[in-house]
Amino acid sequence: MKTLADLLAEGVSGRRVLVRADLNVPLDGETITDDGRVRASLPTLQQLTGAGARVVVTAHLGRPKGAPDPQFSLRPVARRLGELLGKDVKLAEDVTGESAQAAVESLRDGEVALLENIRFDARETSKDEAERGALADELARFADAYVSDGFGVVHRKQASVYDVAKRLPHYAGGLVLAEVDVLRKLTEDTERPYVVVLGGAKVSDKLGVIANLLTKVDRLLVGGGMAYTFLRAQGHEVGQSLLQEDQLDQVRGFLDEAAERGVELVLPVDVLAATEFGPDAPHEVVAATQIPADRQGLDIGPRTRELFASKLADAATVFWNGPMGVFEFEAFSGGTRAVAQALVDSKAFSVVGGGDSAAAVRRLGLPEDGFSHISTGGGASLEFLEGKELPGVSVLED
């Protein structure tokens, strides 16, 4: 696999380089509420512009339905990227049309142009290889080389991630290389005890990764909304808490397999049970096995926080994906904060698996350097740990 370092060694001054970045940031109107992914893209862009490359960036934002949608414009991202780079970033008004062509052609050495949201073009995510290929052809005409630096999308077989790499000399960006290196440490010769903390809303989102991790980990701590399906699978009532009835048999299988393999599967022992879903909802601490019928669990309780912290204290390796509760509400952020703080306090090689977990670290004001690695790709990280091939990585391997 050729890398950004190889491309720089070949020389990029005056050459146009297409960079697939992951700039899919959360927005509140025109305001970016977490610019972590924008900042993560800087090193590669700075190295290229510093070497005199004419950089063309393509990225997506949100889930537009294959057509232009103002609420998903990359305008706020271009503005923030320009601030962080300390230079103007030209934003094309389309993906590969007249505006994009003009923006690319006007580039001078060391300048950056950002194409409008790649998902405004339905061909980006098409299942039809010919349709994706046609878009990839148009993108390829903009550049002399391609750098894949959006780890958050490498699990997708999409035109700007997979197909364009087949049409240009291709290189792995620093961010993709760093992410893959870290994730390999979680799957090959992992230091033990190896502890995984999973949270978030749905068990169904993590079926594959749980199945694979049960063959590798020493302990699995389960919190967040998905914990209630585990508790129900054990025969406990969970009130109005989030529950996936259709996953109960699968979860019972996980419980049995964990017992057979000697994996310590740790569930909440108490929760914050609220009368409704809301930031100011009245709530009380109840045993996880005795959630009242009219209440719903919105966070792990104080005893569970202590329990989880104790299970992380002696870990040598930790992977954490998914919040322990509704961390966006201050009243229900304590569980997520406790787990994050336990990782900061530990001596483990600790990896935060992107998505809401990474957002929570920043939202709660925890030191990012307190973790060994904060991933930019939640879904990509999980699929790697699930043992799946990542198309956007495999296509880079010559």
Secondary structure, DSSP 8 states (H G I E B T S, - for coil): --BHHHHHHH--TT-EEEEE------EETTEES--HHHHHHHHHHHHHHHTT-EEEEE---S---SS--GGG-SHHHHHHHHHHHTS-EEE-SSSSSHHHHHHHHT--TT-EEE-S-GGGSGGGG-S-HHHHHHHHHHHHTT-SEEEE--GGGTTS--IIIIIGGGTS-EEE-HHHHHHHHHHHHTTSS--SSEEEEE-SS-GGGGHHHHHHHTTT-SEEEE-STTHHHHHHHTT---TTS---GGGHHHHHHHHHHHHHHT-EEE--SEEEEESSSSTT--EEEEETT---TT-EEEEE-HHHHHHHHHHHTT-SEEEEES-SS-TTSGGG-HHHHHHHHHHHHS-SEEEE-SHHHHHHHHHTT--GGGSSEE-S-HHHHHHHHTT---HHHHTT--
